[in-house]
Amino acid sequence: MLTLWQEATMAHPHALSGHALIQTVESLLGHIAAVVIGFVMMVVGLGLGVTMIMLPVGLVVGLAGVAIFVGGLFAHIDKE
């Protein structure tokens, strides 16, 4: 009888390779970086939007931060 590990390896022979692991970690770090950068941009945009003079810049920075934040959470980019 095969163990679950052996079945997974036989079903997807490249699933446990080093290359797949590097791609997964790279993708995960990219998403985490996008979420952090987007959150920081939202906070900076909120801070800029408090002053009336910097309100237009704050709106642009804040909305760009929201777009990057949401993209980091939900975007899926294939490298094929």
N, C-alpha and C positions, 0 to 999 in steps of 0.2 A: 504494500500500500504506500502511496506517495504522501509525503507531508505537504502542508500548505505552501511551504517555501519552495519545494521542488516543483509543485504545480505552477506556481507563479513564474518561476524561472523558465519552465518549459513553454508556458503560454506566451510569454514576452521575453525572449532571450536577451534583448538589449535594454530591458527595463532597469536592470540593476548594474549597468556598466558605469564606469567612471565618467564617461562623457555625458550620459544622461543626468548623473548627479550634479555635475558642474553646470549644465544648462538649467536645471531646476533651481539650484542655489542662486545662479546669476539672475534668473527671472524673479525670484523671491526678493532678492536685494534691490532690484530695480523698482519693484512695486513698493517696497518699504520706503525707499528714498523718495519716490514720487508722493507718497502719502505725507511724509514728514515735511518735504519742501512745500507741498500744497497747503498744509496746515500753517506753516510759518508765514507763507504769503497771505493767507486769510487774516492772520493776526496783525500783520503789518498793514494790510489794507484797511482793517478796522481802525487801527491807530491813526492812519493817515486820514481816514474819513471823518474823524472827530473834528478836525480843524476845517473851517469852511474853505480856506484857500486850497488845501490839498485834497478836497473831496473828489474831484474828477480822477486824480491819480489813485486815490484810495479805492475808488470803485473799480478801476481797471485792474489794479494789483489784486484786490480781493476776489474779483470774479475769475481772474486767471488762476488764482490759488484754488478756488472751488473746482474749476475744470481739471486742474492737475490732481487734486485730491481724489475726485471721483474717478478719474482715469486710472489712478494708482490702485483704487479699490476694485474696479470692475473691468478694466481693459484687458484684453488677451491679444498678444501680438505673436504671430507665428513667424519663425525664422526659416521658412522653407523656400 
